[in-house]
Amino acid sequence: MEVGRQFKRVIGSCVVIALALAFFLVATEHTDAHTPVTSKYDYNRDVFPLLRDHCASCHVPDGPAPMSLMTYGAAMPWAQSIRDELTAGRMPPWPVDPTSPPVKGVHPISSHDIDVIVVWAAGGTPEGNLEAKLPKVAFDPRWKLGPPDLKLQMDAEHTVAASAIEEVRDFLLPTNLTATKWVKAADLMPGTASIVRDAVISIDNGPVLALWQPGTDTTAAPSGTAFRLAPGSKIHLQIHYKKHFDQEQNAVSDRSTIGLYFTDPPPSGHELLSLAIDRSEAAGDPGGSTVFEGTFEGALPKAARVVALRPMLDRAYESLNIDAITPSGADLPLLRLNGPRPQWLQRYWLQEPVELTGGTKIAVRVRPLADDSDEPKVTSRFPLQVVLDYVPL
């Protein structure tokens, strides 16, 4: 008897479980059991064109970003991340405040476009017309300013070992030049785009020619200015390597190439020079070990025309403002940034160079994030400083 009752209880439980499972399968076959579709936008008609226009330089198959967003199947699993990055202002990575003096290479995304993508991501991520034939978007590496005047390839492949996920490496590339050349721009062609996170291209023991990021424009120095490249110079290439999540257990190799663009010799005295304003020295913290909030300053040693600014960050900041305070007391804004991040190196070329007298103070005011717990962990590579690129007057 007892055995019979136990058998019936087991059979009864199995029937209940089977019925519940069947109901679940029937329900999920016809409806989304997690997020109801409330979005008036769908991927094929509304979202794909925006992702193509704003994200296709990186978020494509075999591209520098860790995921493609160019098909519905590829983008849909990342909908929550897309929404979070857009609403936090981290993507696309362009922190220039609209009130800032204009800079070149602007990459705006309108509030309307953000709204379309966010509503789609939060509203059930509908695909749209299943018969729609979307154009294929492929990774298309190219020299942004056309073929360079001089290509310098790394001597050999560098391999990021299977045991490493991220590393920074330095390389010296001889130019073998026998005469002085004047450089107006520098670009990088990654050998393996998926692991080249960013790069700093400079003349060895000289000025920085370019801060390279995937997906960003290559901007030439203003007409009539250039960096001097002496005979026999070497180019210092610092590459920040970082693997995609699906490469972390593999050894991956890269052999990148630098492209240099030459120009005519500039007028006398128009060689581009740089002035670094370092926070640790200006604020009395030689080690730069504390999280700094406030203002630090430097001074122009002579009259100059400022053409670009390069903030080099040690952490994420809520804001960074750079002003020129002339000896007469005039306050001239040079750059306004909202939410700048250290992982996005950028040289900001001014649309209109600013002429300043000797002794002008350059004031840098920074405000760190009150809570950076949601920020991605970033390898700290630089002390907090701002570099001005200028032409002496």
N, C-alpha and C positions, 0 to 999 in steps of 0.2 A: 504493500500500500504506500509506504513512505517513498519508495523508489518511484512509483507511479506519479505521486504528487510532485516530486522534484522534477521528473521528466516534463510534466505539464507546465511547471513554472518556467523551465528552460525554454520550451517551445513557445510559450506565451511571450517571453522576453524577446526572443528572436523575431517573432512576428511584429512586435511593436517597433523594434529597431529597423526591420525591413521596410515597414510602412513609412516610418519617418524618413528613411533614406530615399525611398521612392518619391515621397512628396517633395523632398529637397531637390532631387534631380529634375522633377517636372517643373518646379518653380523656377529654378535657375536656368532651365532651358529657354524660358520665354521672357525672363526679366533679369535685370541686374540686381543681384541680392545685396550689393554693397552700397552703391551710390546711384540714386535715381537720376535719369537724364533730365536735367533742368536747363542746360545750356541752349541758347538760340544759335550758337555758333557750332560748326563742326570742323573736323580736321581738314577734309579734302577741299572744301570750298573756302573756308575762312582762315584757318590756322596755318596750313602748309605754306601759302604764299608769304606770310609774315616770317615764319621760321626760315624759309629759303632766303629771304631778303636780308634778315638781320643775323642769321646764325650759320649760314652755309659755308662760310670761310673756315670754320673749325668743326662744326657738328655734322660731319659727313663720314661715310665709311672710309676707313684708313686715314682719317684726318687727325689733327692734333688734339681734338677734344676726346674724352673717354667714351662718348656715346654719339651715335648719329641720331638726328631728329628729322630725317628727310623722308621717312615713311611712317604711316600710322602705327604699324607694328613696332617700330623702333622707338617712337616718341611716347606712345601711350603709357608704358611702364614708368616713365620719368615725369609724368604730369605733376605730381606733388612737388618734386624738386624744381621743375620749371616755374611753378607758381611761387614757391618760396624765394627763388633767386630773383625773379622779376619784382615781387613786392618788396623785397629787401633792398633793391637797387644794386645788387651785385652783378647782374647780367642785364644787358651787355655791359662789359666793364668800361664805363666812360663816366668818371666822377665830376666832370667839369660842371660847376653851378651855372645856371642860365644867367646869373648876374655877373659872372666873371667877364673880364675883357676877352674878346673873341680869340680863339686859338684855331689853328689849322687841324684838318683831319677829324672833324666832328663826326661822331657816330650816334646820333640821337635815335631813340625809339619813342614814338609819340605815346601819350597817355591812352589814346584810343586803341592803339595796337596792343599795348600792355593789357588793357581791359579785355580785349577779345581773347587773348591767350589765357588769361587768368580765369575768365568766366568759363571757357571751354575746359580747362584743367579741373576746376572745382565743380563743374556741372555735369559730371558723368562721362566726359571725354568721348562724345559721339564721333563716329568715323565719317558719317555722311554718305553720299551716294557711292554704293559699292561698285558701280560700273564706271566711276570716274577713273581716267587714265592720267595719273600725275607724271610730270616729266621726271626723268631720273636725274638726280643731282650727284655728281661725282667730285672727289677731291681733285683739285686742279692747281698743283703747285706751279708758280711762275714768278719770275722776277718782276716786281711791282712797277719798276721804272723802265722796263725793257732790258735788253741785254746789257750787262755791266761792261765797263771799260777794262776791268781787270778782275779775273776770278782767282780766288785762292782757296784751294781745297785742303782740308786737314791731311797731314802726311799719311795717316793710316786710320783704320777704323778704331773707334773707341767702343768697348763693350761694357755695358752695365750688367754686372754679374747677376746670376739668378738669385743670389742671396740679398741683393740690394734692390730697393724700390725707388730711391731718390738719391741723387748726388750732384755735386757741382764740380766741374772740371775746367782747367785752364789749359789753353793751347797757344803756342807762338807760331805764327805763319810768316815766313820771310816773303817780302815783296819782290826782292831782286831788282829793284829799281835803280837806275844809274843817274837819274835826273829828278829834280824836285817835281812833285805833282801836287795838285790842289783838289781836295776831295769835297764834293758837295753832298754826297749821300753814301750810305752803306746799307746793304741788305744781306739776308742770310737765306740760303736754300738748304733746309735740313735734309740730311741723308735719310733719316727715318723720322718722319714728321710726328709719329705717335708718341715719341719720348722726348722731343726737344721742347721743353716747357717755355724757356726764354733764353736770351743771350745778351751779353754786353760786348760790343765791338769797339775796340779802342786802339790808338797808336801806342805801342809799347812805351811806357814812361811818358805818355802824352795824353791828349784829350780823348774823350769818348766820342766816337763817330756815330754810334747808334745804340739805342736800347731796342732790342728786337723782341716782338711778341707775335705769335701766330695770329693771323686774322686782322692785324692792324696795318694801317697805311705806312709806306715809306715816304718820308717827307724830305725834300731837298732843302739845303740851306738857302736863305734868301739870295737873290741875284746880287752879285758883287761881293759875296762873302764866301769863305771856304776854310777848310782845315788844311794846314800845311803838312805834306808828307815828304820828308827828306829822303835823299838817296840812301839805300841800304836799310830803311826802316823795316820794322817787323810789326805785324798786327797781332794784338792780344785778343784772343777770343775766349770768353768765359761762358760756358753753356751750363744751364740748369737742366739736368735730366730728371724726368719723372715718368714712371711707367703707368700705363692704364691698368685698371684693376684686373683685366684678363691677361696681363703680361707679367704679373708680379712673380710668378714662379719660374719665369724663363729668362735666359740671358738674351739681351737685345743689343744690337750693334748700330752705330751711327758713324757716318763720315760726311759731315756738313761742308758746305762751300760758302765763302764770303764773296759778295760782289761789291766792288768799289766803282763809284761814278765820279769821273773827273770833270773839271771845269777850267775855264781860263783863269790865269792868275788874277786875283782880285786887286783893286787899286791899293796903293801903298797904305799900310796901316789897317787894312780890312781883314786881316787874318783873325779867325774866330778863336777866342780865348775863353777860359772858364774860371769862375770864382766859386769856391765851395764854402758854404756857411754851415759849419758843423755844430749841432746842438750841444754835444758834450763839452766842447771847448767854450762856446759862447755862454753856456749856462753853468759852467763850473762843475761839471760832472765828467771828469776825464775818462772814466770807464764806460759812461753811457749806460749804467746799470739800472737806473730807476725809470719808471714810467713817467714821462714828462708831460705836463700840461701847462701851457702858458706861451710866452714869447721869447724867442732868441733872435739875435741880430748879428749882422756883419756890415761891412762898409765897402763901397766901391773905392778902390785906390785912386782912380782917375776917371775923367769923363768917359762915358761909354754909351753905346747903343745896345740895349738888351734885346736879344732876338728869341731866346728860348729859356725855359726853366725846367729843371729836372729834380723833382722831389724823390729822395731815396729814403724809404721808410723802414723802420724797425718793427712795426706792428700796424694793425688796422687803426684808423682814426675816424672819428666822427666828422671832423672838418679840418682843413688846412688852408690858411689864407696867407698870401705873400703880398706885402706892400712895400713901396719905395717911399721913404721919408726924406725929402730934400733938405739941404742946409737951411732953406728959408722956411721950413716947417710944412710944406705942402705934402699931402698924403696921396700917393698915386697907387691904386690897386693894380697888381700885376697878374694875380691868379687866385681863383676861388675854387676849392674842391670840396665836394660833399662825399663822405664815405670812401676816401682813398684807401686802397689795400696794397700791402707790400708785394703781393704776388703778381701785380700788374704794373710792370715797369713801363714808364712812359716819359718821353721828352715832349713837352708842350711848346710848340713853335707858335709865337705870337703872330696874329694876323697883321698887326701893326707894331713894328719895333718901337721901343720906348727909349728916348734919349734922356740920360741922367747926368748930372754934374758930379765931379769928383767929391768924395766925402758923403755921398748919399747913403743913408742907412737902408739896409734891406731887412725888414722885420718879418719874421715867420711866426705865425700864431697857430698852435695846434691844440686840438681837443681830442683826447683819446676816447674810445668807446667806454661808456659806463659799465657795460657788460659785454664781454667778447666771448662768452661761453659758446655761442653758436657759430663763431668764426672757425673756418677750417684751419687745421694746424699747418703752419707755414714755417719753413726753415728760414731763420733769421740770417740774412747775408750782409746787410749793410747797417751802419749806424744811422741814426736820424740826421739827415742833412738835406740842404737844398743847394743845387748847383745852378748858377746863372751862366749861360753862354752869351758872350757879348763881343762887340767889335769896339776897340778903343777909338775915341774921337780925337 
